[in-house]
């Protein structure tokens, strides 16, 4: 099979060209805290996005696409059926994960996160009134960002994959369980970078 025809074939699972298939980086993980990702429409076909890999790896995860989820029946049912439900979002009332004192928070049953640029995630939160009632949490400072594909000037800006995995590790108090997912993410990141022109240039330069 020619290289050209190989590129035209798409993986049935990750929906990417076979030459860019990311399925080998999935890591089947049985998360106890259920995850709901609210994804901005512009992220759905974003090749640099990480939610696809996240969805293939976690056993208890849903992804819903939209911008205003206030009257989204699927989202509202998820929130109602999976209490207590936390929102991973840095608003002014957010508490730092791993720093709750006894009695501050109930053990969560579910976690919601917003997938989009900072600006789009902010708009999604502002529009979605049903999210305002949820307790908000943030990750502690100092978590290393492994994601080099999409750059941002925001401090401690993690990809949706990293943010979710680190949050689950803290909520379930089981870092070892999620370490394989983080290890695979490093490989995924290197694989994605291999398609960038700057990477090819630096590789050629070092030969």
DOSEDREN-173258 format. One line per 2 residues: for each residue x, y, z of C-alpha. Coordinates in Angstrom, 2 decimals. Layout:
<rs>
X:Y:Z  ...
</rs>
This chain:
<rs>
0.00:0.00:0.00  1.39:3.41:-0.98
2.09:6.10:1.59  -0.52:8.30:-0.08
-3.32:5.73:0.21  -2.28:4.97:3.79
-2.80:8.64:4.71  -6.27:8.59:3.16
-7.40:5.68:5.33  -8.93:6.62:8.67
-8.93:4.76:11.94  -12.45:3.65:12.88
-11.76:4.36:16.57  -10.00:7.73:16.79
-11.22:8.97:13.37  -7.74:10.15:12.40
-5.69:9.22:9.34  -3.92:5.90:9.90
-0.56:7.69:9.79  -1.70:9.87:12.71
-3.70:7.25:14.65  -3.44:7.84:18.44
-5.02:4.57:19.62  -1.66:3.15:20.69
-1.48:5.85:23.37  -4.74:4.91:25.07
-4.53:3.47:28.55  -7.66:1.65:29.78
-8.37:3.04:33.25  -11.40:2.40:35.44
-12.11:5.79:37.00  -14.38:5.70:40.06
-15.27:9.41:39.84  -17.41:9.78:36.72
-16.33:12.42:34.20  -18.41:14.68:31.97
-16.55:16.79:29.41  -18.43:19.75:27.98
-16.67:20.42:24.69  -16.85:23.61:22.64
-17.87:22.86:19.02  -14.59:24.26:17.65
-12.66:21.60:19.58  -14.40:18.59:18.03
-12.15:18.33:14.97  -9.13:20.01:16.55
-6.23:17.64:15.78  -4.25:19.06:18.70
-7.07:18.33:21.15  -6.69:15.72:23.88
-10.29:14.82:24.78  -10.42:12.05:22.18
-7.52:10.25:23.84  -9.06:10.88:27.27
-12.41:9.44:26.19  -10.73:6.32:24.81
-8.83:5.75:28.05  -11.38:6.28:30.84
-14.16:3.78:31.45  -16.63:6.27:32.98
-16.70:9.35:30.77  -19.19:11.24:28.62
-18.49:14.04:26.13  -21.23:16.52:25.19
-20.66:19.22:22.58  -22.15:22.70:22.89
-21.75:26.17:24.31  -24.78:26.92:26.50
-25.73:23.85:28.55  -28.32:25.53:30.80
-31.25:23.60:29.33  -29.31:20.56:28.12
-31.33:17.63:29.44  -28.40:15.21:29.24
-26.18:17.51:31.30  -28.88:18.23:33.87
-29.64:14.54:34.26  -25.94:13.80:34.74
-25.66:16.43:37.48  -28.80:15.21:39.24
-27.82:11.53:39.08  -24.19:11.97:40.12
-24.19:14.09:43.25  -22.01:15.36:44.68
-20.74:16.74:41.38  -17.73:19.07:41.17
-16.81:21.50:38.41  -13.12:21.77:37.54
-13.03:25.50:36.86  -11.01:28.38:38.37
-13.73:30.76:39.52  -13.35:32.94:42.61
-14.97:30.37:44.93  -12.96:27.38:43.74
-11.22:25.25:46.35  -7.87:23.60:45.74
-8.02:19.84:45.26  -6.09:17.90:47.88
-6.32:20.75:50.38  -9.79:20.19:51.80
-9.98:19.89:55.56  -12.07:17.05:56.95
-15.73:17.83:56.56  -15.25:20.56:53.94
-16.31:18.42:51.03  -18.15:15.20:50.45
-16.45:12.50:48.43  -17.38:13.39:44.83
-19.27:11.06:42.57  -18.57:13.03:39.42
-16.45:15.76:37.85  -17.31:18.16:35.03
-14.69:19.99:32.98  -14.89:22.45:30.10
-12.89:21.77:26.94  -12.02:24.88:24.96
-9.63:27.79:24.90  -9.61:29.92:28.07
-11.83:32.49:26.36  -14.31:29.91:25.09
-14.38:28.02:28.39  -15.15:31.28:30.18
-18.03:31.96:27.81  -19.34:28.40:28.24
-19.31:28.84:32.01  -21.02:32.24:31.87
-23.78:30.96:29.58  -24.40:27.66:31.40
-26.35:28.73:34.48  -26.73:25.14:35.69
-22.97:24.99:36.29  -23.03:27.96:38.67
-24.66:25.90:41.42  -21.84:23.34:41.46
-18.89:23.53:43.86  -15.80:24.50:41.87
-12.36:23.01:42.34  -8.91:23.73:40.91
-5.67:21.82:40.77  -2.88:22.76:43.19
-0.03:24.83:41.81  3.19:23.21:40.73
1.83:20.47:38.46  4.17:20.19:35.48
2.57:20.78:32.10  3.49:17.95:29.72
1.59:19.42:26.78  3.81:21.29:24.33
1.61:21.19:21.25  -0.63:24.19:21.93
0.99:27.19:23.56  -0.67:29.63:25.97
0.56:32.48:28.14  -1.77:31.43:30.97
-0.06:30.29:34.14  -0.33:26.57:34.83
-2.29:25.91:31.66  -2.79:22.17:31.35
-4.51:20.30:28.55  -7.96:18.88:29.26
-6.38:15.41:29.43  -3.78:16.42:32.02
-6.22:18.46:34.08  -8.71:15.60:34.23
-6.17:12.88:35.02  -4.48:14.91:37.77
-7.86:15.81:39.25  -8.97:12.18:39.29
-5.72:11.12:40.94  -6.30:13.66:43.72
-10.02:12.98:44.13  -9.54:9.21:44.27
-6.26:9.59:46.19  -4.55:7.14:43.85
-1.66:8.65:41.89  -0.27:5.24:40.92
-3.51:4.29:39.18  -3.25:7.26:36.82
0.51:7.34:36.28  0.31:5.13:33.18
-2.08:7.61:31.59  0.39:10.44:32.21
3.29:8.34:30.88  1.32:7.58:27.72
0.45:11.25:27.37  4.15:12.12:27.14
4.47:9.64:24.26  1.32:11.06:22.65
2.77:14.55:22.94  6.05:13.50:21.29
4.11:11.77:18.52  2.02:14.87:17.82
5.12:17.08:17.81  6.71:14.81:15.21
4.24:16.21:12.65  5.25:19.84:13.20
7.65:21.51:10.73  9.80:22.95:13.54
10.33:19.45:14.95  11.49:18.13:11.59
13.84:21.08:11.23  15.42:20.56:14.65
15.70:16.79:14.06  17.47:17.33:10.73
19.70:19.92:12.30  20.85:17.48:14.96
21.74:14.69:12.55
</rs>
